[in-house]
Amino acid sequence: MTHRTVDEVKARLDRLQSFDFKEERFTEIAENQLNNNELSDRQVLLYSYHNLLGEVSHKMDLMDEHMDMKPTCFMGCAFCCYFPIITTRLEAKMITYAIENMEPERQDYIKRHLENYFEKYHEKIEHNTSLDFEAGDIKHEYMQKQLPCPLLDEKTNTCLAYEWRPLPCRTYVNYMDPKICEENLVPEETVSFEFLYEDYMGTFNEVAQVIAQDNDQVLDYPTDLFQYDYLPVFLREWMNK
């Protein structure tokens, strides 16, 4: 099978200059949740998070159509699941809220998985989460330890909370030979669409502000929004409660 070259991918990425991103869709999603009187404040936050990220995924599908190009990523390929995943405390809360609302069997499985994860990878977690991600690019050093994401099921190479996965997991793609990811810790040929973070997080911030004004028990605003850390750190805190 012949895969695209770097130059071919770059040429197609240039087509995005004519793509209509329709940023207003994020605002529409937020307003729909905030105007739903049947939802609790926690549900408004949770569904806003889920649907805003869903819009990010939808936009990426539309971008692929616009470029006439599809990622070569496939289920069971989990090399990117060893990258450092850094989130806000608010996003981590949404993931844990989502887990707490899953059916009991799935929820119990994830909690048992996390218990085993933090026991098995204790030393690697301590090392990797001590790396100062604000001081520079720590991807190579982090990847060298081959610490999987806490939500990666290593038996199936699938995400245990796939529909709730954060933005970095959605916006990192490969349009070339999948072996690039297999053979390189931090491939230069892969593509990240993290510029979508601005509209997603800006809108999520607006939702959080509204909720915090009415109910300061659901989140600690603005701390939850601006405190960043590695996902394993936040999930370990949650498990230790």
C-alpha contacts under 8 A as a table, 3 or more apart, distances in Angstrom:
res1	aa1	res2	aa2	distance
3	H	176	M	5.53
3	H	177	D	5.55
4	R	8	E	5.96
4	R	9	V	6.58
4	R	175	Y	7.13
4	R	176	M	5.27
4	R	177	D	7.38
5	T	8	E	5.19
5	T	9	V	6.38
5	T	176	M	6.70
6	V	9	V	5.20
6	V	10	K	6.17
6	V	176	M	7.61
6	V	189	E	6.68
7	D	10	K	5.07
7	D	11	A	6.13
8	E	11	A	5.18
8	E	12	R	6.39
9	V	12	R	5.21
9	V	13	L	6.12
9	V	175	Y	6.96
9	V	176	M	7.81
10	K	13	L	4.98
10	K	14	D	6.32
11	A	14	D	5.26
11	A	15	R	7.17
12	R	15	R	5.37
12	R	16	L	7.71
12	R	67	M	5.33
12	R	68	D	7.67
12	R	69	M	7.58
13	L	16	L	5.71
13	L	67	M	6.58
14	D	17	Q	5.97
15	R	18	S	5.98
15	R	19	F	7.16
15	R	66	H	7.26
15	R	67	M	5.98
16	L	19	F	4.80
16	L	63	M	7.04
16	L	66	H	7.23
16	L	67	M	7.01
19	F	63	M	7.24
19	F	66	H	7.02
21	F	59	K	7.28
22	K	25	R	6.05
23	E	26	F	5.93
23	E	27	T	7.57
23	E	199	D	6.78
24	E	27	T	5.23
24	E	28	E	6.34
25	R	28	E	5.00
25	R	29	I	6.24
25	R	55	E	7.81
26	F	29	I	5.22
26	F	30	A	6.38
26	F	52	L	6.28
26	F	55	E	7.24
26	F	199	D	6.99
26	F	200	Y	6.73
26	F	203	T	6.43
27	T	30	A	5.14
27	T	31	E	6.16
27	T	203	T	6.31
28	E	31	E	5.18
28	E	32	N	6.17
29	I	32	N	5.20
29	I	33	Q	6.55
29	I	48	S	7.08
29	I	51	N	6.95
29	I	52	L	6.78
30	A	33	Q	5.33
30	A	34	L	6.22
30	A	48	S	5.96
30	A	52	L	7.68
30	A	203	T	6.90
30	A	204	F	7.43
30	A	207	V	6.50
31	E	34	L	5.05
31	E	35	N	5.92
32	N	35	N	5.33
32	N	36	N	6.34
33	Q	36	N	5.28
33	Q	39	L	7.91
33	Q	44	V	5.57
33	Q	47	Y	7.09
33	Q	48	S	6.27
34	L	37	N	7.64
34	L	44	V	6.35
34	L	207	V	7.31
36	N	39	L	5.95
37	N	40	S	7.77
39	L	42	R	7.92
39	L	43	Q	5.62
39	L	44	V	5.99
40	S	43	Q	5.07
40	S	44	V	6.22
41	D	44	V	5.07
41	D	45	L	6.41
41	D	211	I	6.24
41	D	215	N	7.37
41	D	218	V	7.22
42	R	45	L	5.21
42	R	46	L	6.12
42	R	218	V	6.24
43	Q	46	L	4.90
43	Q	47	Y	5.83
44	V	47	Y	5.40
44	V	48	S	5.88
45	L	48	S	5.14
45	L	49	Y	6.13
45	L	94	M	7.60
45	L	207	V	6.98
45	L	208	A	6.88
45	L	211	I	7.74
46	L	49	Y	5.20
46	L	50	H	6.22
46	L	94	M	5.69
46	L	97	Y	7.33
46	L	98	A	7.25
47	Y	50	H	4.93
47	Y	51	N	5.85
48	S	51	N	5.23
48	S	52	L	5.77
48	S	204	F	6.97
48	S	207	V	7.60
49	Y	52	L	5.35
49	Y	53	L	6.17
49	Y	91	E	7.69
49	Y	94	M	7.08
49	Y	204	F	6.76
50	H	53	L	5.37
50	H	54	G	6.07
50	H	163	E	7.72
50	H	164	W	6.36
51	N	54	G	4.67
51	N	55	E	6.17
52	L	55	E	5.04
52	L	56	V	6.50
52	L	200	Y	6.08
52	L	204	F	7.62
53	L	56	V	4.89
53	L	57	S	6.39
53	L	166	P	7.49
53	L	167	L	6.73
53	L	200	Y	7.02
54	G	57	S	5.09
54	G	58	H	6.12
55	E	58	H	4.82
55	E	59	K	6.00
56	V	59	K	5.13
56	V	60	M	6.30
56	V	167	L	7.90
56	V	170	R	7.82
56	V	196	L	6.86
56	V	200	Y	7.36
57	S	60	M	5.09
57	S	61	D	6.39
57	S	170	R	6.55
57	S	171	T	7.82
58	H	61	D	5.11
58	H	62	L	6.36
59	K	62	L	5.00
59	K	63	M	6.03
60	M	63	M	4.88
60	M	64	D	6.14
60	M	171	T	7.71
61	D	64	D	5.11
61	D	65	E	6.38
62	L	65	E	5.02
62	L	66	H	6.14
63	M	66	H	4.92
63	M	67	M	6.15
64	D	67	M	5.10
64	D	68	D	5.76
64	D	69	M	5.18
64	D	70	K	5.74
65	E	68	D	4.79
65	E	69	M	6.49
65	E	70	K	7.75
66	H	69	M	7.88
69	M	175	Y	7.43
70	K	175	Y	6.48
71	P	173	V	6.16
71	P	174	N	5.42
71	P	175	Y	4.45
71	P	176	M	7.53
72	T	173	V	7.90
72	T	174	N	5.84
72	T	175	Y	5.28
72	T	176	M	6.36
72	T	177	D	6.97
72	T	178	P	6.24
73	C	77	C	6.78
73	C	173	V	6.78
73	C	174	N	6.17
73	C	175	Y	7.68
73	C	178	P	6.76
74	F	77	C	5.68
75	M	78	A	7.86
75	M	157	N	7.70
75	M	158	T	6.98
76	G	156	T	6.54
76	G	157	N	4.81
76	G	158	T	5.99
77	C	157	N	6.64
78	A	81	C	5.16
78	A	82	Y	7.60
78	A	157	N	5.75
78	A	158	T	7.24
79	F	82	Y	6.03
79	F	83	F	7.99
79	F	181	C	6.26
79	F	182	E	6.58
80	C	83	F	5.53
80	C	169	C	7.98
80	C	181	C	7.56
81	C	148	P	5.92
81	C	149	C	5.51
81	C	152	L	6.97
81	C	169	C	7.81
82	Y	143	M	6.26
82	Y	146	Q	5.95
82	Y	147	L	5.65
82	Y	148	P	4.49
82	Y	149	C	5.77
83	F	139	K	6.70
83	F	142	Y	7.09
83	F	143	M	6.03
83	F	148	P	7.66
83	F	149	C	7.54
84	P	139	K	6.70
84	P	142	Y	6.64
84	P	143	M	7.67
84	P	149	C	7.79
84	P	230	Y	6.87
85	I	149	C	7.52
85	I	168	P	6.94
85	I	169	C	7.97
85	I	230	Y	5.77
85	I	231	L	5.76
86	I	228	Y	6.57
86	I	229	D	5.40
86	I	230	Y	4.45
86	I	231	L	5.74
87	T	91	E	6.13
87	T	92	A	6.54
87	T	166	P	7.57
87	T	228	Y	5.48
87	T	229	D	5.90
87	T	230	Y	6.40
87	T	231	L	6.20
88	T	91	E	5.26
88	T	92	A	6.38
88	T	224	D	6.58
88	T	225	L	5.81
88	T	226	F	6.25
88	T	227	Q	5.38
88	T	228	Y	4.34
88	T	229	D	6.52
89	R	92	A	5.04
89	R	93	K	6.10
89	R	223	T	7.97
89	R	224	D	4.83
89	R	225	L	6.38
89	R	226	F	7.58
89	R	227	Q	5.73
89	R	228	Y	6.17
89	R	229	D	7.33
89	R	234	F	6.95
90	L	93	K	5.01
90	L	94	M	6.38
90	L	219	L	7.54
90	L	224	D	4.73
90	L	225	L	5.40
91	E	94	M	5.05
91	E	95	I	6.48
91	E	166	P	7.34
91	E	225	L	7.95
92	A	95	I	5.12
92	A	96	T	6.36
92	A	231	L	6.82
92	A	234	F	6.30
92	A	235	L	7.27
93	K	96	T	5.11
93	K	97	Y	5.92
94	M	97	Y	4.98
94	M	98	A	6.02
95	I	98	A	5.07
95	I	99	I	6.31
95	I	161	A	7.91
95	I	164	W	6.17
95	I	165	R	7.54
96	T	99	I	5.00
96	T	100	E	6.16
96	T	235	L	7.51
96	T	238	W	7.40
97	Y	100	E	5.07
97	Y	101	N	6.34
98	A	101	N	5.13
98	A	102	M	6.43
98	A	164	W	7.30
99	I	102	M	5.20
99	I	107	Q	5.80
99	I	110	I	7.90
99	I	161	A	7.63
100	E	107	Q	6.55
101	N	107	Q	7.85
102	M	106	R	6.36
102	M	107	Q	5.59
103	E	106	R	5.64
103	E	107	Q	6.13
104	P	107	Q	5.02
104	P	108	D	5.93
105	E	108	D	5.28
105	E	109	Y	6.22
106	R	109	Y	5.10
106	R	110	I	6.30
107	Q	110	I	5.28
107	Q	111	K	6.29
108	D	111	K	5.13
108	D	112	R	6.14
109	Y	112	R	5.22
109	Y	113	H	6.07
110	I	113	H	4.93
110	I	114	L	6.14
110	I	151	L	7.75
110	I	160	L	6.86
111	K	114	L	5.05
111	K	115	E	6.19
111	K	239	M	7.65
112	R	115	E	5.08
112	R	116	N	6.33
113	H	116	N	5.27
113	H	117	Y	6.05
114	L	117	Y	4.78
114	L	118	F	6.12
114	L	150	P	6.51
114	L	151	L	7.54
114	L	239	M	7.86
115	E	118	F	5.52
115	E	119	E	6.37
115	E	239	M	7.78
116	N	119	E	5.16
116	N	120	K	5.89
117	Y	120	K	5.16
117	Y	121	Y	5.90
117	Y	122	H	7.89
117	Y	150	P	6.56
118	F	121	Y	5.46
118	F	122	H	5.38
118	F	125	I	7.74
118	F	236	R	7.43
119	E	122	H	5.41
121	Y	124	K	5.35
121	Y	125	I	5.93
121	Y	147	L	7.35
122	H	125	I	5.23
122	H	126	E	6.25
123	E	126	E	5.15
123	E	127	H	6.31
124	K	127	H	5.16
124	K	128	N	6.00
124	K	145	K	6.54
124	K	147	L	6.52
125	I	128	N	5.23
125	I	129	T	5.80
125	I	147	L	7.27
125	I	232	P	7.49
126	E	129	T	5.58
126	E	130	S	6.20
127	H	130	S	5.36
127	H	131	L	7.00
128	N	131	L	5.53
128	N	141	E	7.99
128	N	142	Y	5.62
128	N	145	K	7.69
129	T	132	D	7.84
129	T	230	Y	6.37
129	T	232	P	7.87
129	T	233	V	7.24
131	L	138	I	6.89
131	L	142	Y	7.80
132	D	135	A	5.49
132	D	136	G	7.30
132	D	138	I	7.46
133	F	136	G	5.82
133	F	137	D	6.55
133	F	138	I	6.07
137	D	140	H	7.80
138	I	141	E	5.54
138	I	142	Y	6.03
139	K	142	Y	5.09
139	K	143	M	5.91
139	K	186	V	7.14
140	H	143	M	5.13
140	H	144	Q	6.16
140	H	185	L	6.76
140	H	186	V	6.51
141	E	144	Q	5.28
141	E	145	K	7.23
142	Y	145	K	5.91
142	Y	146	Q	7.36
142	Y	147	L	7.69
143	M	146	Q	5.16
143	M	147	L	7.02
143	M	185	L	6.25
143	M	186	V	7.76
144	Q	185	L	7.41
148	P	152	L	6.49
149	C	152	L	5.33
149	C	232	P	7.44
150	P	231	L	7.78
150	P	232	P	6.11
150	P	235	L	8.00
151	L	159	C	5.73
151	L	160	L	5.36
151	L	161	A	6.71
152	L	157	N	6.37
152	L	158	T	5.83
152	L	159	C	4.77
152	L	160	L	6.14
153	D	156	T	5.74
153	D	157	N	5.40
153	D	158	T	5.43
153	D	159	C	6.04
153	D	160	L	6.30
154	E	157	N	4.84
154	E	158	T	7.22
158	T	162	Y	7.85
159	C	162	Y	4.96
161	A	164	W	5.42
161	A	165	R	6.14
162	Y	165	R	5.17
165	R	169	C	6.35
165	R	170	R	7.38
166	P	169	C	5.80
166	P	170	R	6.91
167	L	170	R	5.14
167	L	171	T	6.19
167	L	194	E	7.49
167	L	197	Y	7.14
168	P	171	T	5.37
168	P	172	Y	6.28
168	P	194	E	6.80
169	C	172	Y	6.09
170	R	173	V	7.89
171	T	191	V	8.00
171	T	192	S	5.45
171	T	193	F	4.90
171	T	194	E	5.84
172	Y	190	T	7.26
172	Y	191	V	5.83
172	Y	192	S	4.45
172	Y	193	F	6.51
172	Y	194	E	7.78
173	V	190	T	5.96
173	V	191	V	5.34
173	V	192	S	6.36
174	N	177	D	7.63
174	N	178	P	6.99
174	N	189	E	7.41
174	N	190	T	4.75
174	N	191	V	6.09
175	Y	190	T	7.08
175	Y	191	V	7.78
176	M	180	I	7.56
176	M	189	E	7.66
176	M	190	T	7.76
177	D	180	I	5.80
178	P	181	C	5.75
178	P	182	E	6.89
179	K	182	E	4.75
179	K	183	E	5.95
180	I	183	E	5.37
180	I	184	N	6.06
180	I	187	P	6.44
180	I	189	E	7.63
181	C	184	N	5.44
181	C	185	L	7.00
181	C	186	V	7.50
181	C	187	P	6.06
182	E	185	L	7.63
184	N	187	P	5.26
187	P	190	T	5.93
193	F	196	L	6.19
194	E	197	Y	5.37
195	F	198	E	6.18
196	L	199	D	5.92
196	L	200	Y	6.45
197	Y	200	Y	5.12
197	Y	201	M	5.72
197	Y	202	G	7.98
198	E	201	M	5.48
198	E	202	G	5.72
199	D	202	G	5.16
199	D	203	T	6.08
200	Y	203	T	5.49
200	Y	204	F	6.20
201	M	204	F	4.86
201	M	205	N	5.91
202	G	205	N	5.15
202	G	206	E	6.57
203	T	206	E	5.12
203	T	207	V	6.54
204	F	207	V	5.11
204	F	208	A	6.20
205	N	208	A	5.00
205	N	209	Q	6.16
205	N	225	L	7.13
206	E	209	Q	5.14
206	E	210	V	6.47
207	V	210	V	5.30
207	V	211	I	6.33
208	A	211	I	5.14
208	A	212	A	5.95
208	A	221	Y	7.47
209	Q	212	A	5.15
209	Q	213	Q	6.29
209	Q	221	Y	7.28
210	V	213	Q	5.37
210	V	214	D	6.77
211	I	214	D	5.34
211	I	215	N	5.82
211	I	216	D	7.57
211	I	218	V	7.91
212	A	215	N	5.05
212	A	216	D	4.88
212	A	217	Q	7.93
212	A	218	V	7.34
212	A	219	L	6.65
212	A	220	D	7.58
212	A	221	Y	6.26
213	Q	216	D	6.71
215	N	218	V	6.19
215	N	219	L	7.95
216	D	219	L	5.85
216	D	220	D	6.48
216	D	221	Y	7.51
217	Q	220	D	7.33
219	L	224	D	6.70
220	D	223	T	5.67
220	D	224	D	5.47
221	Y	224	D	5.65
221	Y	225	L	6.62
222	P	225	L	5.32
222	P	226	F	6.42
223	T	226	F	5.41
223	T	227	Q	5.78
224	D	227	Q	5.66
229	D	233	V	6.74
229	D	234	F	7.25
230	Y	233	V	5.43
230	Y	234	F	6.89
231	L	234	F	5.31
231	L	235	L	6.18
232	P	235	L	5.12
232	P	236	R	5.92
233	V	236	R	5.26
233	V	237	E	6.36
234	F	237	E	5.17
234	F	238	W	6.37
235	L	238	W	5.01
235	L	239	M	6.18
236	R	239	M	5.06
236	R	240	N	6.14
237	E	240	N	5.17
237	E	241	K	6.46
238	W	241	K	5.46
